[in-house]
Amino acid sequence: MTDQLFTTPKEPKPRRPFFLRRGPMENIATAVIGLGFLMLFQPFAMILYTWSLVTLLAGTAMFIIVSKFPE
């Protein structure tokens, strides 16, 4: 009981900027992968089909990089 009286409160960790946080950036990378998938299987615009593989690869690379960020 006495130990609790003399402990100092922990200082909160400074928050990282949004683009350096693992959780939100993994969600964005997953959305980019999903967008590339939809672009690949849509029958309307050839330009979307043309850029679908690039979008999938960018989302995958982003997810791999972001998954290494600390939580």
PDB file of N, CA, C and O in Angstrom:
ATOM      1  N   MET A   1       0.826  -1.188   0.000  1.00  0.00           N
ATOM      2  CA  MET A   1       0.000   0.000   0.000  1.00  0.00           C
ATOM      3  C   MET A   1       0.874   1.257   0.000  1.00  0.00           C
ATOM      4  O   MET A   1       0.546   2.248  -0.653  1.00  0.00           O
ATOM      5  N   THR A   2       1.964   1.211   0.720  1.00  0.00           N
ATOM      6  CA  THR A   2       2.847   2.364   0.800  1.00  0.00           C
ATOM      7  C   THR A   2       3.528   2.633  -0.531  1.00  0.00           C
ATOM      8  O   THR A   2       3.821   3.784  -0.855  1.00  0.00           O
ATOM      9  N   ASP A   3       3.786   1.583  -1.307  1.00  0.00           N
ATOM     10  CA  ASP A   3       4.453   1.762  -2.592  1.00  0.00           C
ATOM     11  C   ASP A   3       3.628   2.617  -3.541  1.00  0.00           C
ATOM     12  O   ASP A   3       4.184   3.372  -4.338  1.00  0.00           O
ATOM     13  N   GLN A   4       2.338   2.508  -3.466  1.00  0.00           N
ATOM     14  CA  GLN A   4       1.485   3.256  -4.381  1.00  0.00           C
ATOM     15  C   GLN A   4       1.522   4.759  -4.094  1.00  0.00           C
ATOM     16  O   GLN A   4       1.256   5.560  -4.989  1.00  0.00           O
ATOM     17  N   LEU A   5       1.839   5.142  -2.889  1.00  0.00           N
ATOM     18  CA  LEU A   5       1.862   6.551  -2.553  1.00  0.00           C
ATOM     19  C   LEU A   5       3.061   7.277  -3.161  1.00  0.00           C
ATOM     20  O   LEU A   5       2.998   8.477  -3.430  1.00  0.00           O
ATOM     21  N   PHE A   6       4.143   6.546  -3.374  1.00  0.00           N
ATOM     22  CA  PHE A   6       5.372   7.180  -3.826  1.00  0.00           C
ATOM     23  C   PHE A   6       5.696   6.942  -5.290  1.00  0.00           C
ATOM     24  O   PHE A   6       6.753   7.370  -5.755  1.00  0.00           O
ATOM     25  N   THR A   7       4.829   6.280  -6.023  1.00  0.00           N
ATOM     26  CA  THR A   7       5.097   6.069  -7.444  1.00  0.00           C
ATOM     27  C   THR A   7       4.709   7.312  -8.220  1.00  0.00           C
ATOM     28  O   THR A   7       3.718   7.974  -7.915  1.00  0.00           O
ATOM     29  N   THR A   8       5.491   7.605  -9.202  1.00  0.00           N
ATOM     30  CA  THR A   8       5.184   8.757 -10.042  1.00  0.00           C
ATOM     31  C   THR A   8       4.295   8.288 -11.191  1.00  0.00           C
ATOM     32  O   THR A   8       4.457   7.174 -11.689  1.00  0.00           O
ATOM     33  N   PRO A   9       3.377   9.119 -11.602  1.00  0.00           N
ATOM     34  CA  PRO A   9       2.511   8.721 -12.717  1.00  0.00           C
ATOM     35  C   PRO A   9       3.326   8.636 -14.010  1.00  0.00           C
ATOM     36  O   PRO A   9       4.249   9.420 -14.232  1.00  0.00           O
ATOM     37  N   LYS A  10       2.968   7.684 -14.842  1.00  0.00           N
ATOM     38  CA  LYS A  10       3.658   7.525 -16.118  1.00  0.00           C
ATOM     39  C   LYS A  10       3.235   8.642 -17.063  1.00  0.00           C
ATOM     40  O   LYS A  10       2.067   9.026 -17.133  1.00  0.00           O
ATOM     41  N   GLU A  11       4.223   9.145 -17.781  1.00  0.00           N
ATOM     42  CA  GLU A  11       3.911  10.164 -18.770  1.00  0.00           C
ATOM     43  C   GLU A  11       3.352   9.474 -20.004  1.00  0.00           C
ATOM     44  O   GLU A  11       3.861   8.429 -20.410  1.00  0.00           O
ATOM     45  N   PRO A  12       2.319  10.038 -20.602  1.00  0.00           N
ATOM     46  CA  PRO A  12       1.768   9.399 -21.801  1.00  0.00           C
ATOM     47  C   PRO A  12       2.769   9.491 -22.951  1.00  0.00           C
ATOM     48  O   PRO A  12       3.483  10.483 -23.095  1.00  0.00           O
ATOM     49  N   LYS A  13       2.805   8.437 -23.765  1.00  0.00           N
ATOM     50  CA  LYS A  13       3.688   8.439 -24.919  1.00  0.00           C
ATOM     51  C   LYS A  13       3.194   9.477 -25.920  1.00  0.00           C
ATOM     52  O   LYS A  13       1.989   9.642 -26.112  1.00  0.00           O
ATOM     53  N   PRO A  14       4.123  10.167 -26.551  1.00  0.00           N
ATOM     54  CA  PRO A  14       3.669  11.109 -27.584  1.00  0.00           C
ATOM     55  C   PRO A  14       3.052  10.341 -28.747  1.00  0.00           C
ATOM     56  O   PRO A  14       3.582   9.316 -29.175  1.00  0.00           O
ATOM     57  N   ARG A  15       1.944  10.837 -29.246  1.00  0.00           N
ATOM     58  CA  ARG A  15       1.255  10.153 -30.342  1.00  0.00           C
ATOM     59  C   ARG A  15       2.009  10.351 -31.636  1.00  0.00           C
ATOM     60  O   ARG A  15       2.509  11.438 -31.924  1.00  0.00           O
ATOM     61  N   ARG A  16       2.083   9.293 -32.404  1.00  0.00           N
ATOM     62  CA  ARG A  16       2.742   9.364 -33.702  1.00  0.00           C
ATOM     63  C   ARG A  16       1.809  10.047 -34.701  1.00  0.00           C
ATOM     64  O   ARG A  16       0.591  10.048 -34.521  1.00  0.00           O
ATOM     65  N   PRO A  17       2.379  10.618 -35.739  1.00  0.00           N
ATOM     66  CA  PRO A  17       1.522  11.165 -36.794  1.00  0.00           C
ATOM     67  C   PRO A  17       0.692  10.050 -37.433  1.00  0.00           C
ATOM     68  O   PRO A  17       1.042   8.873 -37.352  1.00  0.00           O
ATOM     69  N   PHE A  18      -0.393  10.437 -38.058  1.00  0.00           N
ATOM     70  CA  PHE A  18      -1.332   9.458 -38.633  1.00  0.00           C
ATOM     71  C   PHE A  18      -0.649   8.510 -39.610  1.00  0.00           C
ATOM     72  O   PHE A  18      -0.930   7.311 -39.614  1.00  0.00           O
ATOM     73  N   PHE A  19       0.252   9.044 -40.442  1.00  0.00           N
ATOM     74  CA  PHE A  19       0.863   8.209 -41.471  1.00  0.00           C
ATOM     75  C   PHE A  19       1.958   7.295 -40.922  1.00  0.00           C
ATOM     76  O   PHE A  19       2.539   6.519 -41.681  1.00  0.00           O
ATOM     77  N   LEU A  20       2.253   7.367 -39.632  1.00  0.00           N
ATOM     78  CA  LEU A  20       3.223   6.459 -39.028  1.00  0.00           C
ATOM     79  C   LEU A  20       2.580   5.484 -38.051  1.00  0.00           C
ATOM     80  O   LEU A  20       3.289   4.758 -37.355  1.00  0.00           O
ATOM     81  N   ARG A  21       1.266   5.455 -37.987  1.00  0.00           N
ATOM     82  CA  ARG A  21       0.574   4.516 -37.109  1.00  0.00           C
ATOM     83  C   ARG A  21       0.225   3.259 -37.888  1.00  0.00           C
ATOM     84  O   ARG A  21      -0.211   3.324 -39.037  1.00  0.00           O
ATOM     85  N   ARG A  22       0.419   2.128 -37.254  1.00  0.00           N
ATOM     86  CA  ARG A  22       0.244   0.848 -37.936  1.00  0.00           C
ATOM     87  C   ARG A  22      -1.216   0.562 -38.280  1.00  0.00           C
ATOM     88  O   ARG A  22      -1.518   0.203 -39.418  1.00  0.00           O
ATOM     89  N   GLY A  23      -2.106   0.712 -37.338  1.00  0.00           N
ATOM     90  CA  GLY A  23      -3.503   0.345 -37.544  1.00  0.00           C
ATOM     91  C   GLY A  23      -4.181   1.066 -38.699  1.00  0.00           C
ATOM     92  O   GLY A  23      -4.695   0.413 -39.607  1.00  0.00           O
ATOM     93  N   PRO A  24      -4.197   2.397 -38.688  1.00  0.00           N
ATOM     94  CA  PRO A  24      -4.862   3.106 -39.782  1.00  0.00           C
ATOM     95  C   PRO A  24      -4.206   2.864 -41.143  1.00  0.00           C
ATOM     96  O   PRO A  24      -4.894   2.758 -42.158  1.00  0.00           O
ATOM     97  N   MET A  25      -2.885   2.777 -41.159  1.00  0.00           N
ATOM     98  CA  MET A  25      -2.205   2.580 -42.436  1.00  0.00           C
ATOM     99  C   MET A  25      -2.431   1.173 -42.991  1.00  0.00           C
ATOM    100  O   MET A  25      -2.479   0.995 -44.209  1.00  0.00           O
ATOM    101  N   GLU A  26      -2.570   0.168 -42.116  1.00  0.00           N
ATOM    102  CA  GLU A  26      -2.927  -1.171 -42.601  1.00  0.00           C
ATOM    103  C   GLU A  26      -4.320  -1.155 -43.216  1.00  0.00           C
ATOM    104  O   GLU A  26      -4.565  -1.821 -44.222  1.00  0.00           O
ATOM    105  N   ASN A  27      -5.230  -0.400 -42.619  1.00  0.00           N
ATOM    106  CA  ASN A  27      -6.575  -0.294 -43.178  1.00  0.00           C
ATOM    107  C   ASN A  27      -6.560   0.387 -44.544  1.00  0.00           C
ATOM    108  O   ASN A  27      -7.279  -0.023 -45.455  1.00  0.00           O
ATOM    109  N   ILE A  28      -5.747   1.418 -44.683  1.00  0.00           N
ATOM    110  CA  ILE A  28      -5.640   2.104 -45.975  1.00  0.00           C
ATOM    111  C   ILE A  28      -5.024   1.176 -47.019  1.00  0.00           C
ATOM    112  O   ILE A  28      -5.486   1.134 -48.159  1.00  0.00           O
ATOM    113  N   ALA A  29      -3.991   0.436 -46.642  1.00  0.00           N
ATOM    114  CA  ALA A  29      -3.358  -0.500 -47.576  1.00  0.00           C
ATOM    115  C   ALA A  29      -4.342  -1.586 -48.006  1.00  0.00           C
ATOM    116  O   ALA A  29      -4.369  -1.970 -49.175  1.00  0.00           O
ATOM    117  N   THR A  30      -5.141  -2.075 -47.082  1.00  0.00           N
ATOM    118  CA  THR A  30      -6.145  -3.074 -47.419  1.00  0.00           C
ATOM    119  C   THR A  30      -7.192  -2.498 -48.364  1.00  0.00           C
ATOM    120  O   THR A  30      -7.653  -3.184 -49.277  1.00  0.00           O
ATOM    121  N   ALA A  31      -7.567  -1.246 -48.148  1.00  0.00           N
ATOM    122  CA  ALA A  31      -8.529  -0.593 -49.048  1.00  0.00           C
ATOM    123  C   ALA A  31      -7.940  -0.423 -50.452  1.00  0.00           C
ATOM    124  O   ALA A  31      -8.656  -0.579 -51.441  1.00  0.00           O
ATOM    125  N   VAL A  32      -6.650  -0.107 -50.550  1.00  0.00           N
ATOM    126  CA  VAL A  32      -6.006   0.028 -51.859  1.00  0.00           C
ATOM    127  C   VAL A  32      -5.975  -1.324 -52.574  1.00  0.00           C
ATOM    128  O   VAL A  32      -6.202  -1.391 -53.782  1.00  0.00           O
ATOM    129  N   ILE A  33      -5.698  -2.392 -51.842  1.00  0.00           N
ATOM    130  CA  ILE A  33      -5.719  -3.735 -52.431  1.00  0.00           C
ATOM    131  C   ILE A  33      -7.125  -4.067 -52.925  1.00  0.00           C
ATOM    132  O   ILE A  33      -7.292  -4.589 -54.028  1.00  0.00           O
ATOM    133  N   GLY A  34      -8.131  -3.765 -52.110  1.00  0.00           N
ATOM    134  CA  GLY A  34      -9.514  -4.006 -52.521  1.00  0.00           C
ATOM    135  C   GLY A  34      -9.907  -3.191 -53.737  1.00  0.00           C
ATOM    136  O   GLY A  34     -10.620  -3.684 -54.611  1.00  0.00           O
ATOM    137  N   LEU A  35      -9.449  -1.950 -53.803  1.00  0.00           N
ATOM    138  CA  LEU A  35      -9.720  -1.109 -54.956  1.00  0.00           C
ATOM    139  C   LEU A  35      -9.089  -1.699 -56.215  1.00  0.00           C
ATOM    140  O   LEU A  35      -9.716  -1.720 -57.274  1.00  0.00           O
ATOM    141  N   GLY A  36      -7.856  -2.177 -56.101  1.00  0.00           N
ATOM    142  CA  GLY A  36      -7.200  -2.812 -57.244  1.00  0.00           C
ATOM    143  C   GLY A  36      -7.932  -4.061 -57.696  1.00  0.00           C
ATOM    144  O   GLY A  36      -8.033  -4.327 -58.893  1.00  0.00           O
ATOM    145  N   PHE A  37      -8.444  -4.829 -56.740  1.00  0.00           N
ATOM    146  CA  PHE A  37      -9.221  -6.022 -57.073  1.00  0.00           C
ATOM    147  C   PHE A  37     -10.498  -5.656 -57.824  1.00  0.00           C
ATOM    148  O   PHE A  37     -10.840  -6.289 -58.823  1.00  0.00           O
ATOM    149  N   LEU A  38     -11.201  -4.632 -57.342  1.00  0.00           N
ATOM    150  CA  LEU A  38     -12.413  -4.185 -58.034  1.00  0.00           C
ATOM    151  C   LEU A  38     -12.105  -3.642 -59.421  1.00  0.00           C
ATOM    152  O   LEU A  38     -12.866  -3.864 -60.362  1.00  0.00           O
ATOM    153  N   MET A  39     -10.991  -2.931 -59.547  1.00  0.00           N
ATOM    154  CA  MET A  39     -10.590  -2.408 -60.846  1.00  0.00           C
ATOM    155  C   MET A  39     -10.293  -3.548 -61.827  1.00  0.00           C
ATOM    156  O   MET A  39     -10.543  -3.424 -63.026  1.00  0.00           O
ATOM    157  N   LEU A  40      -9.765  -4.641 -61.314  1.00  0.00           N
ATOM    158  CA  LEU A  40      -9.410  -5.775 -62.167  1.00  0.00           C
ATOM    159  C   LEU A  40     -10.653  -6.471 -62.721  1.00  0.00           C
ATOM    160  O   LEU A  40     -10.644  -6.937 -63.861  1.00  0.00           O
ATOM    161  N   PHE A  41     -11.711  -6.543 -61.933  1.00  0.00           N
ATOM    162  CA  PHE A  41     -12.881  -7.325 -62.326  1.00  0.00           C
ATOM    163  C   PHE A  41     -14.087  -6.487 -62.754  1.00  0.00           C
ATOM    164  O   PHE A  41     -15.204  -7.001 -62.804  1.00  0.00           O
ATOM    165  N   GLN A  42     -13.882  -5.230 -63.058  1.00  0.00           N
ATOM    166  CA  GLN A  42     -14.992  -4.418 -63.555  1.00  0.00           C
ATOM    167  C   GLN A  42     -14.998  -4.460 -65.086  1.00  0.00           C
ATOM    168  O   GLN A  42     -13.930  -4.498 -65.697  1.00  0.00           O
ATOM    169  N   PRO A  43     -16.164  -4.455 -65.713  1.00  0.00           N
ATOM    170  CA  PRO A  43     -16.229  -4.585 -67.177  1.00  0.00           C
ATOM    171  C   PRO A  43     -16.438  -3.261 -67.916  1.00  0.00           C
ATOM    172  O   PRO A  43     -16.768  -3.291 -69.101  1.00  0.00           O
ATOM    173  N   PHE A  44     -16.262  -2.098 -67.272  1.00  0.00           N
ATOM    174  CA  PHE A  44     -16.691  -0.841 -67.867  1.00  0.00           C
ATOM    175  C   PHE A  44     -15.570  -0.032 -68.503  1.00  0.00           C
ATOM    176  O   PHE A  44     -15.709   0.403 -69.646  1.00  0.00           O
ATOM    177  N   ALA A  45     -14.487   0.178 -67.814  1.00  0.00           N
ATOM    178  CA  ALA A  45     -13.465   1.113 -68.273  1.00  0.00           C
ATOM    179  C   ALA A  45     -12.122   0.393 -68.431  1.00  0.00           C
ATOM    180  O   ALA A  45     -11.615  -0.224 -67.493  1.00  0.00           O
ATOM    181  N   MET A  46     -11.573   0.486 -69.612  1.00  0.00           N
ATOM    182  CA  MET A  46     -10.295  -0.162 -69.886  1.00  0.00           C
ATOM    183  C   MET A  46      -9.156   0.485 -69.095  1.00  0.00           C
ATOM    184  O   MET A  46      -8.199  -0.200 -68.734  1.00  0.00           O
ATOM    185  N   ILE A  47      -9.240   1.777 -68.822  1.00  0.00           N
ATOM    186  CA  ILE A  47      -8.177   2.452 -68.074  1.00  0.00           C
ATOM    187  C   ILE A  47      -8.092   1.924 -66.643  1.00  0.00           C
ATOM    188  O   ILE A  47      -6.998   1.805 -66.092  1.00  0.00           O
ATOM    189  N   LEU A  48      -9.245   1.605 -66.035  1.00  0.00           N
ATOM    190  CA  LEU A  48      -9.231   1.021 -64.691  1.00  0.00           C
ATOM    191  C   LEU A  48      -8.596  -0.365 -64.715  1.00  0.00           C
ATOM    192  O   LEU A  48      -7.820  -0.710 -63.823  1.00  0.00           O
ATOM    193  N   TYR A  49      -8.921  -1.156 -65.729  1.00  0.00           N
ATOM    194  CA  TYR A  49      -8.321  -2.478 -65.866  1.00  0.00           C
ATOM    195  C   TYR A  49      -6.816  -2.365 -66.080  1.00  0.00           C
ATOM    196  O   TYR A  49      -6.046  -3.166 -65.549  1.00  0.00           O
ATOM    197  N   THR A  50      -6.401  -1.378 -66.853  1.00  0.00           N
ATOM    198  CA  THR A  50      -4.985  -1.191 -67.149  1.00  0.00           C
ATOM    199  C   THR A  50      -4.183  -0.889 -65.879  1.00  0.00           C
ATOM    200  O   THR A  50      -3.070  -1.391 -65.723  1.00  0.00           O
ATOM    201  N   TRP A  51      -4.724  -0.090 -64.987  1.00  0.00           N
ATOM    202  CA  TRP A  51      -4.023   0.305 -63.774  1.00  0.00           C
ATOM    203  C   TRP A  51      -4.286  -0.609 -62.576  1.00  0.00           C
ATOM    204  O   TRP A  51      -3.772  -0.353 -61.487  1.00  0.00           O
ATOM    205  N   SER A  52      -5.073  -1.664 -62.756  1.00  0.00           N
ATOM    206  CA  SER A  52      -5.448  -2.516 -61.627  1.00  0.00           C
ATOM    207  C   SER A  52      -4.252  -3.269 -61.043  1.00  0.00           C
ATOM    208  O   SER A  52      -4.127  -3.364 -59.822  1.00  0.00           O
ATOM    209  N   LEU A  53      -3.383  -3.797 -61.878  1.00  0.00           N
ATOM    210  CA  LEU A  53      -2.237  -4.542 -61.356  1.00  0.00           C
ATOM    211  C   LEU A  53      -1.282  -3.619 -60.598  1.00  0.00           C
ATOM    212  O   LEU A  53      -0.747  -3.995 -59.554  1.00  0.00           O
ATOM    213  N   VAL A  54      -1.074  -2.430 -61.117  1.00  0.00           N
ATOM    214  CA  VAL A  54      -0.214  -1.463 -60.426  1.00  0.00           C
ATOM    215  C   VAL A  54      -0.803  -1.116 -59.062  1.00  0.00           C
ATOM    216  O   VAL A  54      -0.078  -1.003 -58.075  1.00  0.00           O
ATOM    217  N   THR A  55      -2.114  -0.951 -59.017  1.00  0.00           N
ATOM    218  CA  THR A  55      -2.785  -0.629 -57.754  1.00  0.00           C
ATOM    219  C   THR A  55      -2.677  -1.782 -56.768  1.00  0.00           C
ATOM    220  O   THR A  55      -2.418  -1.562 -55.585  1.00  0.00           O
ATOM    221  N   LEU A  56      -2.873  -3.007 -57.243  1.00  0.00           N
ATOM    222  CA  LEU A  56      -2.721  -4.179 -56.373  1.00  0.00           C
ATOM    223  C   LEU A  56      -1.302  -4.283 -55.824  1.00  0.00           C
ATOM    224  O   LEU A  56      -1.112  -4.530 -54.633  1.00  0.00           O
ATOM    225  N   LEU A  57      -0.321  -4.099 -56.677  1.00  0.00           N
ATOM    226  CA  LEU A  57       1.067  -4.198 -56.239  1.00  0.00           C
ATOM    227  C   LEU A  57       1.429  -3.077 -55.261  1.00  0.00           C
ATOM    228  O   LEU A  57       2.149  -3.308 -54.290  1.00  0.00           O
ATOM    229  N   ALA A  58       0.936  -1.880 -55.514  1.00  0.00           N
ATOM    230  CA  ALA A  58       1.206  -0.760 -54.602  1.00  0.00           C
ATOM    231  C   ALA A  58       0.580  -1.017 -53.230  1.00  0.00           C
ATOM    232  O   ALA A  58       1.213  -0.772 -52.204  1.00  0.00           O
ATOM    233  N   GLY A  59      -0.643  -1.503 -53.210  1.00  0.00           N
ATOM    234  CA  GLY A  59      -1.301  -1.819 -51.939  1.00  0.00           C
ATOM    235  C   GLY A  59      -0.597  -2.937 -51.196  1.00  0.00           C
ATOM    236  O   GLY A  59      -0.470  -2.887 -49.973  1.00  0.00           O
ATOM    237  N   THR A  60      -0.139  -3.945 -51.924  1.00  0.00           N
ATOM    238  CA  THR A  60       0.572  -5.055 -51.292  1.00  0.00           C
ATOM    239  C   THR A  60       1.907  -4.592 -50.721  1.00  0.00           C
ATOM    240  O   THR A  60       2.254  -4.938 -49.592  1.00  0.00           O
ATOM    241  N   ALA A  61       2.655  -3.815 -51.493  1.00  0.00           N
ATOM    242  CA  ALA A  61       3.935  -3.296 -50.999  1.00  0.00           C
ATOM    243  C   ALA A  61       3.717  -2.395 -49.790  1.00  0.00           C
ATOM    244  O   ALA A  61       4.480  -2.443 -48.825  1.00  0.00           O
ATOM    245  N   MET A  62       2.674  -1.575 -49.848  1.00  0.00           N
ATOM    246  CA  MET A  62       2.363  -0.698 -48.725  1.00  0.00           C
ATOM    247  C   MET A  62       2.025  -1.511 -47.483  1.00  0.00           C
ATOM    248  O   MET A  62       2.467  -1.173 -46.386  1.00  0.00           O
ATOM    249  N   PHE A  63       1.250  -2.576 -47.640  1.00  0.00           N
ATOM    250  CA  PHE A  63       0.873  -3.403 -46.502  1.00  0.00           C
ATOM    251  C   PHE A  63       2.104  -4.078 -45.895  1.00  0.00           C
ATOM    252  O   PHE A  63       2.229  -4.162 -44.673  1.00  0.00           O
ATOM    253  N   ILE A  64       3.006  -4.557 -46.742  1.00  0.00           N
ATOM    254  CA  ILE A  64       4.221  -5.207 -46.235  1.00  0.00           C
ATOM    255  C   ILE A  64       5.071  -4.222 -45.439  1.00  0.00           C
ATOM    256  O   ILE A  64       5.584  -4.563 -44.373  1.00  0.00           O
ATOM    257  N   ILE A  65       5.221  -3.011 -45.949  1.00  0.00           N
ATOM    258  CA  ILE A  65       6.026  -2.007 -45.268  1.00  0.00           C
ATOM    259  C   ILE A  65       5.366  -1.571 -43.966  1.00  0.00           C
ATOM    260  O   ILE A  65       6.025  -1.477 -42.931  1.00  0.00           O
ATOM    261  N   VAL A  66       4.068  -1.307 -44.019  1.00  0.00           N
ATOM    262  CA  VAL A  66       3.347  -0.796 -42.853  1.00  0.00           C
ATOM    263  C   VAL A  66       3.239  -1.840 -41.752  1.00  0.00           C
ATOM    264  O   VAL A  66       3.194  -1.491 -40.573  1.00  0.00           O
ATOM    265  N   SER A  67       3.197  -3.107 -42.117  1.00  0.00           N
ATOM    266  CA  SER A  67       3.075  -4.145 -41.094  1.00  0.00           C
ATOM    267  C   SER A  67       4.339  -4.246 -40.224  1.00  0.00           C
ATOM    268  O   SER A  67       4.320  -4.912 -39.188  1.00  0.00           O
ATOM    269  N   LYS A  68       5.411  -3.606 -40.626  1.00  0.00           N
ATOM    270  CA  LYS A  68       6.642  -3.574 -39.821  1.00  0.00           C
ATOM    271  C   LYS A  68       6.655  -2.426 -38.820  1.00  0.00           C
ATOM    272  O   LYS A  68       7.531  -2.382 -37.956  1.00  0.00           O
ATOM    273  N   PHE A  69       5.704  -1.492 -38.914  1.00  0.00           N
ATOM    274  CA  PHE A  69       5.649  -0.366 -37.989  1.00  0.00           C
ATOM    275  C   PHE A  69       5.320  -0.867 -36.593  1.00  0.00           C
ATOM    276  O   PHE A  69       4.613  -1.864 -36.446  1.00  0.00           O
ATOM    277  N   PRO A  70       5.825  -0.187 -35.560  1.00  0.00           N
ATOM    278  CA  PRO A  70       5.428  -0.572 -34.190  1.00  0.00           C
ATOM    279  C   PRO A  70       3.971  -0.200 -33.939  1.00  0.00           C
ATOM    280  O   PRO A  70       3.423   0.699 -34.577  1.00  0.00           O
ATOM    281  N   GLU A  71       3.365  -0.903 -33.008  1.00  0.00           N
ATOM    282  CA  GLU A  71       1.954  -0.637 -32.713  1.00  0.00           C
ATOM    283  C   GLU A  71       1.766   0.592 -31.875  1.00  0.00           C
ATOM    284  O   GLU A  71       0.635   0.946 -31.544  1.00  0.00           O
TER     285      GLU A  71
END
